[in-house]
Amino acid sequence: MRIPRNVPPRRGYALLMCLLVIAVTSSMVLTLFNMLSLQKAETSARAKLLLADSLADAAVEHALAKLIAQRDYEGSETIALDKSRIYRLQVARDDKQGLLFVTGEAVVQGAAGEQPTQRSLSRTFTLEQLDKRRAAVGLR
């Protein structure tokens, strides 16, 4: 014989709990995916910026190497390492004040549709500083 209960049966309670766990887990996975994609984009942008800074510095050093090899060098030159990485060096002189103005510019192109990253670096040298560098490598 059955004893009647006053408590109604809990039909679907386990299914409801499973759906709740799936919803919370899905939300956590989507948040993690979003966070990782943002982190990847930031890392990529930082890498392009670091590369552009390095290329601008390399352009200045390239210009200094040209000045060490040829003291009266003046002008500009553009060097394309590949389609996505280009740097430009420029040397201007002020012989009255004995100054050299060296500028390095770099452009790093990202993926299609992205804006290129551009950096510029300028340095001013005196002719005496140039002569010291030339003497350090054995040139006069």
C-alpha positions as CSV (number, residue, x, y, z in Angstrom):
1,M,0.0,0.0,0.0
2,R,1.2,3.5,-0.9
3,I,1.4,6.2,1.6
4,P,0.3,9.5,0.1
5,R,2.8,12.3,0.3
6,N,2.1,16.0,0.7
7,V,5.3,17.0,-1.2
8,P,4.7,17.4,-4.9
9,P,7.3,15.5,-7.1
10,R,10.2,17.6,-8.5
11,R,9.9,16.9,-12.1
12,G,12.6,18.5,-14.3
13,Y,14.7,19.8,-11.4
14,A,17.9,18.0,-12.6
15,L,17.3,19.2,-16.2
16,L,17.0,22.8,-15.0
17,M,20.2,22.5,-13.1
18,C,22.0,21.1,-16.1
19,L,20.8,24.0,-18.3
20,L,21.9,26.5,-15.7
21,V,25.4,24.9,-15.6
22,I,25.6,24.9,-19.4
23,A,24.6,28.6,-19.5
24,V,27.2,29.7,-16.9
25,T,29.9,27.6,-18.6
26,S,29.1,29.0,-22.0
27,S,29.2,32.5,-20.7
28,M,32.6,31.9,-19.1
29,V,34.0,30.4,-22.3
30,L,32.8,33.3,-24.4
31,T,34.3,35.8,-22.0
32,L,37.6,33.9,-22.1
33,F,37.5,33.8,-25.9
34,N,36.8,37.6,-26.1
35,M,39.6,38.4,-23.7
36,L,42.1,36.2,-25.6
37,S,41.2,37.9,-28.9
38,L,41.7,41.3,-27.4
39,Q,45.0,40.3,-25.9
40,K,46.1,39.0,-29.3
41,A,45.2,42.2,-31.0
42,E,47.1,44.2,-28.4
43,T,50.2,42.0,-28.7
44,S,50.1,42.4,-32.4
45,A,49.9,46.2,-32.2
46,R,52.7,46.3,-29.7
47,A,54.9,44.1,-31.9
48,K,54.3,46.4,-34.9
49,L,55.1,49.5,-32.8
50,L,58.3,47.9,-31.5
51,L,59.3,46.9,-35.0
52,A,58.6,50.4,-36.3
53,D,60.7,51.9,-33.5
54,S,63.5,49.5,-34.2
55,L,63.4,50.3,-38.0
56,A,63.4,54.1,-37.3
57,D,66.5,53.6,-35.1
58,A,68.1,51.4,-37.7
59,A,67.5,54.2,-40.3
60,V,69.3,56.7,-38.1
61,E,72.2,54.3,-37.5
62,H,72.3,53.6,-41.3
63,A,72.6,57.3,-42.0
64,L,75.4,57.6,-39.4
65,A,77.2,54.7,-41.1
66,K,76.9,56.6,-44.4
67,L,78.3,59.8,-42.7
68,I,81.2,57.9,-41.2
69,A,82.1,56.4,-44.6
70,Q,81.5,59.7,-46.5
71,R,81.8,62.8,-44.3
72,D,80.0,65.1,-46.8
73,Y,77.0,62.8,-47.3
74,E,73.7,64.6,-47.5
75,G,70.3,63.5,-48.9
76,S,67.8,60.8,-48.3
77,E,67.3,57.2,-49.2
78,T,64.3,54.8,-48.9
79,I,65.0,51.1,-48.2
80,A,62.2,48.5,-48.5
81,L,63.1,45.4,-46.5
82,D,59.9,43.8,-48.0
83,K,56.4,44.9,-48.9
84,S,55.4,45.5,-45.3
85,R,58.5,47.0,-43.8
86,I,60.1,50.2,-45.2
87,Y,62.4,52.8,-43.7
88,R,63.7,56.1,-44.9
89,L,66.8,58.0,-43.8
90,Q,67.5,61.6,-44.3
91,V,70.6,63.7,-43.6
92,A,70.6,67.5,-43.6
93,R,73.5,69.7,-42.8
94,D,74.0,73.2,-41.4
95,D,77.7,73.8,-42.1
96,K,77.6,77.3,-40.6
97,Q,76.7,76.0,-37.1
98,G,78.5,72.7,-37.7
99,L,75.4,70.5,-37.2
100,L,74.0,67.4,-38.8
101,F,70.3,66.6,-38.7
102,V,69.6,62.9,-39.1
103,T,66.1,61.6,-39.4
104,G,64.9,58.0,-39.6
105,E,61.3,57.1,-40.5
106,A,59.7,53.7,-40.6
107,V,56.4,52.3,-41.9
108,V,55.2,48.8,-40.9
109,Q,52.2,47.6,-42.7
110,G,49.9,45.1,-40.9
111,A,47.3,42.8,-42.3
112,A,45.0,43.9,-45.1
113,G,42.7,46.6,-43.9
114,E,44.8,47.7,-40.9
115,Q,46.4,51.1,-40.6
116,P,50.1,51.1,-41.1
117,T,52.3,51.9,-38.0
118,Q,54.6,54.9,-38.6
119,R,57.5,56.0,-36.4
120,S,60.0,58.8,-36.8
121,L,63.2,59.5,-34.9
122,S,65.4,62.6,-35.3
123,R,68.9,63.2,-33.9
124,T,71.2,66.2,-34.1
125,F,75.0,65.7,-34.2
126,T,77.8,68.1,-34.3
127,L,80.6,67.7,-36.9
128,E,83.0,67.1,-33.9
129,Q,80.9,64.2,-32.8
130,L,81.0,62.8,-36.3
131,D,84.8,63.2,-36.5
132,K,85.1,61.3,-33.1
133,R,83.1,58.5,-34.5
134,R,85.1,58.4,-37.7
135,A,88.3,58.4,-35.7
136,A,87.0,55.5,-33.6
137,V,86.7,53.3,-36.7
138,G,90.1,54.5,-38.1
139,L,88.8,57.1,-40.6
140,R,89.9,60.8,-40.6
